[in-house]
């Protein structure tokens, strides 16, 4: 059965249960009887956290969603991608098992369909956290349909059957997120290409898989599908993958990609796409000045995002927006001071956890701040992020080029995992922890970790930065041995050794002689 929401194909029992949670087919929109303190448009992470937090603190809240509650993260982003990344890592572990003394029969196969079915099952298992009924049980009025501003205190909700609800509000929050946006590649409209919005509906493994863009989504999927057994061609116009990250960090991941069999089509420019006579897709590019044609079964476009501003009628309420999204100030107010925004619709940090914490700022500023008093700033957030390749890359704070641009002088400390016992024993000794501190101090201003579990390890540094704990203090925190997190403690030892000045050495030598003699 084909379903009108592409995220819900195949329409199996798992996706039927998902729909029942996050967009129930028989849902009846409430009938509003008084103005809401807060109307939230969009039920992704930012909208859900805003609605739940505000309602929990006594506000009358309406939550509007036109598609699936949970937004990209639950349905076509974080959750499904990590489900298939896990399956791909298991496939790679089996492939490399001989290194650990495990003899695997040569005829072992990977069932892509079962891996995708597992992902759908687990996504459905998680979905009750974002369900319509759960939020209704919190006392929130949940509406399904297109939310549209009418005037300074009115929003309408139009359902697919044409029925309209009219909601009055004191304040509003726009949390409609962003969607995949295709780049201007000639011929792209002539083929059926994939984005993250329909990638997770695949049930058969493409034999030859093309991916345009080596950012987080493109890189994670390139490695995963190569490990599943696809012949993957990753097209990138720059000279290395993951161009947002430091080149030395990206190089470690790129080396693993080559081992995994990913064809790295770097320095690819002048791209064009056309269908072939046998239903495949031909990708043309000029790579390092040499024209080439690559024929693939499926093509994933993993570059470009566009804000979901369509249908909102923002002009009616004087909310300014442009191609990147809605314009907000540091308090997440739009150009209409009674309307706020949070999440991908307005933020350069397009991460679930960033949306979560921006929503908390909106709750405080919209409902509990009085004038300038009690207001929180988005710029105060220290936001880490991770790319879930193998190994992972995680980062928080400034890169070296950020510090240079800001005129901040730094010292940089690096600990290679090749000198960390647990990493050696795990066979995961490629990578490093790099920490930047303000020059001459132990104040951490940024860090990058390249490791199999870098996304978990970065939190220790994020906590230190948030709590203003210096790098030297981390050395005094006992870390279990052996763990990969010892790499962070070793950096604390590094900075402490820099404090051993000639004068300090003389004082220590004097104290030693007083205690044990010359």
N, C-alpha and C positions, 0 to 999 in steps of 0.2 A: 504494500500500500504506500503510495507516494503522499508525503505530507507537505502542506504549504510552507512550513518553516523548515528550511534546508538543514538546520541544526538537528532536526529530529528524524533524519533519515540515516539508516534504515528504520522504518517505523516498527521496530520489534518491541518485545515486552519491556525492555529496559527503557527505551525512549518513550514508550507510552506511560510508564511510571514517572519518568522525568517530567513529561508534560503535565501529568496529574498534580505534580508538586508545584511547578513554577509557572504554569499557565493553564490552569484547569479548564477544560473545554466547557464545563457547565457552570463556570463562575458567574455569579450575579453581582454586578457592581452595586455598592451601597447607594442609598439615597441621602445626600447631605442635608442636615437640618440646621446647621449653624456654621459660621465661618471657622475655618481651621486656623490654628496658630501657625502651622507650617504645612505647606504643600511641597512635596518632594517629587520631582519628575525624573524618572529613571531608577530602576531597581537593580543596578549593579552594586558593586561594593560600596561606593560612596553614598548612594541613595539608601541602601539597606542600613548602613551604620548610622546615617543621619536620622532616618525614621525611627529606628529602634532606640537610639540614645535619647532622642527628643521625647518620644512617647514614654520611655521609662522615667523621665524626669517631669512628667505630668502634662505635657503639651498634647493638644488635639492635632493629630497628624493624618494627612492623606498621602498615600504613596501610589504613583501612577507608573505603569509599565506597559509598553505597547507590544513587546514580544515575550522574552523569557526572563523571569526573575533570576538573579544571580549574574546576569550580564555576561560579558565575554569570559570572565575568569572561570565560572562554573561550566559554561556551555561550550565555548570554543577557544579557550585560552589555557590558563594555568592548569586546571584540573585535567582535562583530556590530554594535554601535551605531556604532563608528567606521568600520566598513566602509560603512555606508549614509550616514553623515554625509559621507564623502569623495565618494560618488556625488552627493549633493545639492549639494555645493559646486561640483562640475563643472557640474551643471545650471544653477546660479546664474551661474557664469562665462560659460557660453554665452549665457544670457539677457542678461547685461550686456556682452557682447563689443563691442557697437557703441560703447561709451564709449572703447574702446581702438583704434578704427578698423577693427574686424573686422566685416564685413557677414555676418550669419547669415540664411539663408533663413527666411521666416516659417513654413514648414511643418515645422521641426525638431521632432521628438517625443522624449519620454523613455520608455524601456522599463523600467518598474519591475521586471518579472519578471527581466530580465537583470541589473539592479543587485542584486537579492536573490540571484540565482544566483552572481554574483561574490562577494558576501559569504560565502555558504556555502562556496564553493571556497577562499577565503583563510582562513576559519576552520579548515577542514580542514587546510590547509597548515601552520598554526601548531600544530595539536593534538598532533603528536608530542612537543613539549616537555612536555606534561602526560600522556603516555600511560602506560598500565599497564605496558607492556613496558619502557619507559625506566626506570621506577622499580624494576621487578623486577630489571633489569640492574644497578642500584645496590646490590643486595643487600637490598632492602626486600621484605618479604612483603606483597603487595597482596591485600586481601580485598574482594569486592563483597557487599553485603548491609546489613541494618540492624544497627548496633552498639548494644548494650544493656549497661549496667553491671549486674552481678549482685551483686558485693560489692567490698570494698576493693582487691582485686587481680585481679578477673576481669571480662572482657567477653565476651559472646557475639556472634557474627555470624550472622544468620539470612538465608539466601538466599530468593529468591522461590519456589523449589521446596520450601521448608520445611526444608531441611537446615541444621544448626547447627554452627558451629565454636566451640570454647571457648578463649579466649586468656587467659593469665596475664600480668600486667605488674607492673613496679616503679613506673613512673610513667605518667601518661596525659595526653593533650592533647585538648581538645575544640575542634574547628575546623569546626563544621558550618554556620556562616554564618547567613544570614537569607533570607527569601523575601518576595515581594510579599504585602501584606495589604490587603484592600479596606476603605475607610472605611465607616461606617454610613450609606450613602446609601439612602433608601427606594426600593425597587423594583430595586435593583442585581442581586439574585439572580434577577430575572425575565428578564434579558437575557444574551446571550453577550458578555461584555466581554473586553478584552485587558489583559494586564499585560506586563511585560518578559519573562515566561516563555514567552509564545506570540506576542508581537508579531513576532518575527523569523522566524516560520513563514509569514507572509503571502507570497502570490505575486501578488496583484492589488492595485492601488492603490485605496484607498477614495476614492470621489468626494468625499464629505463625511466628515470625520474629526474626532471629538470627543476632547479630551484633558482629563482632570481632574487638575489639579496642575501648577504651573509651576516646580517644582524642576528640578534638572539633567536628569533623564530626560525629564520632560514638555516642558521648553523645547527640548532638543536635538531631540526627535522632532517637535515642533510646527513648528519651522523647516525641518527636513529634509523632512517630508511636504508642507509648503507649497511648497517648491522643486521637489518631484517633480511637483506639479500638483494635489494635494488641496486642497479648501477646508477649512481647518483652523479649528476653534473651540477656543480654549484657555481653560478655566474656572479661575479663581483667586479665592479668597475675599478676598484682600487687594487693595490698590490698585495693586500693581505686581508684575511677575514676579520670580522669583529672590529671594524675600524674605530669604533668608539673607545675601545680599550687600548691600553698601552701596547705598543708593538711587541715588546718582549713577552707579555702575557698572551697575546693572540698567537704568537709563534709556537708556544707550547701546545696549544689546542690544535693549531694547524698541522703540526707534526703528527698528532694522533689521528687527525682526519685522513692524512695520507696513508697511515697504517690501516685505517678502516676501509680504504679503497675509494674514498670520495675523490672524484675528478674535480680539481680546483681550477675553474675557468677564470683566473684572476686577470686583472687589467682588460676586462671585456667591455668594449664600447660599441656604439652604433648598433645596438641590438635591434633585431626585427623578428617577428614571429609570423608563421603561416601554417595552415593545415596541409597535411600530405594527402595523397590520393587514397591511402589505406587507413585514414582516420587518426594518424598520429600527428605530432606537432614538431615542426622544424624551427629550431632557434638559430638564427644567424647572428654572428658577432664578429667584431674585429678584436682579436686577442693579441696584445703586444705587436700590433700593426699587421697581423696576419688574419685574413678573413677565414671563417670556419662556419660550417653548418653542423648542428647536432640534432638528431632526431630522437624524440622522447615520447613515451606513452602518456605521461601526465606532466603538467607544468604547474609548479607552485609559485605564486607571486608573493614574496615575503618582504616587500618594501612599501612604504606609504601608509599613512593613517589620515582619516578625515573626521572632523568633529561631527557628531550627530546633532546638528542644529535644525535640520529640515523639519517642517511642520510646527515648530515652536512659536512662530510669529513674534520673534524677539523685538522687532521694530515697534510693535504695539506697546511695549513696556520700556523702551529706551535702553535695551541691553545691547551693547556693542559687541561685535564678534568679527573675526576675519578667518582666513584660511587655517591658521593653527588652532583656533578655538575661541571661546568666550573670553573677553578681557576682564580680568579681576585685579583688585589691589592686594596688598599683602595680607589683608584680613579676609580674603576670598569673597569680597563684595564685588558685584558687577557694577556697571555704570548706573544701574538703578540700585540705590542703597538698601532697598527692601528685598532685593533678590540676590542670592548668593549662588556660587557654583563650586563644585568640587569634583576631583577625579580627572579622568582623561579628557573631559570636555574643555578643561581650562589649564591643565598642568603639563609642564614639560616632562615631569616624572610619571610616565605611564605604567605604573605598577600598582598591583592590588593593595599592597601595604601602604603605599603613598596615599591612595584614595581613602583608605581606612582612617589614617591620621588627619588628613585634610577634613574629613567629615566631622571629626571630633572638634576641630577648630570652628567649623561652621556652627555646630550646636552651641558652643560657648558664645560666639560672637553674635549669632542671630537671636538667641533667647535670653542670655544672661549678662551680656556686657551692657553697661550704661554709658553712653557717649564713648569717650576714649578709654574709660576705666573697665578693666577686666578683659580687654580684647587680646586675642592670641594672634601670632603672626605665622604665616606659612614658611617664611624664610628662616624661622628658628628650628624647623624640623631638620634632623640629621637623618638622611634617607639612604640606607644601603640598597644594593641590588645584586642580583646574581644571574648568570647565564648558565643553564643546566646542561652543558655539554659534558663530555668526559675527557679531561678533567673540567671541573667547573671554574668559572671566573667570577669572583665576587669583588665588589668595590664599595667604598664609602668615602665621602668627603672629597677632597681635592686630588686631581691628578697633578703631575709635575707641571704640565702646561697651564693648568688652572692657577697654580701658585705663581708662576711667572707672569701670567696676564694680570693677576691681582697685586703684583708687587710684593708678594710674601716670600721672604727668603726661607729656605727649608734645608734640613738635613734628611738624608734618605738612608734607611737601614733595610737590608735584604737578608733573609734567611732562606737558603735553598733546602728543599725537601730531601735532596740527595744526602744531607747531613742530619736527617731526623730519623731516628731508629725505626719508629712505627711505620713511617712511609716506606722505608727500605723493605721491611718485613712484609708489607702489604703489596709490594710490587708497584707502588704508586709514588715513586721518588722523583718524578718530573714535576716541576712547578716550584713555587716560592711564595713567601709572604714578604710584601714590601710595605713599609710604613714610612710616611713623611711626617716629620715634626718641625715645628717652628725652629729656626736656626738658633742653636745654643740653648734650647730648652727641650723638655720631654713632652711638650704639648702636642698631641696627635692632631694633624690636620687632614690626613687622608691615608688610605690603605688599599692595597689590591692583594688578593689571594688567588693563586692558581693551584687548585687541589681537587681531589675527587669529591670532597665534601666542603668545598670553600663556602657555599651558601650558608652552612651551619656555623663555620668558624668565624665568619665576618662579624657575627653578633657580639663576640667578646670585645672586639675593637669598637664597635658601635656603642656598646654600653660604656666603655671607657671614655669615648668622646662626649657622649651625652652627660656623663657624670663628672666630666673634667678630671679624669684619672689619667695621669701621665704614663708614658711608656715605661719609665723606670719602675713605677709602682707595680706594673704587671709582673715584673720579675720576682716580686716578693710573694705573689700568689702561687701556692703550690699546685702544680698540674699533675694529674696522674701519669705515671710512666708505665708503658709507653703509649703516648697518644700523638696524633698529628698536631694537636693544639700546642704541643711543646714548642713548636716553631715560633709561636707568638711570644712565649716566655723567653726563648733564646734571644729574641730581639731586645727584650728588656735588659738582658745581660749585656748585650752589645752596647747599649747606650750608657749603662752603668760603668762599663770599662772606660768610656771616654772621660768619665769624671776623675779617673785616677791620674791627676796632674802631677808634675814633678814635685810640687810642694806637698801634695797628699801622700806621695810615696815616701818623702822624707819623714813626715809625721808618723806614718805607719812603721817605718823602719825604727824610729826612735821608740815607739811603743813596744815593738817586738823585742828590742834590746833590753828595755826595762823589765820585761816579763821573762825572757829566756836567755838573755845575754847575747854577746856578739856571735 
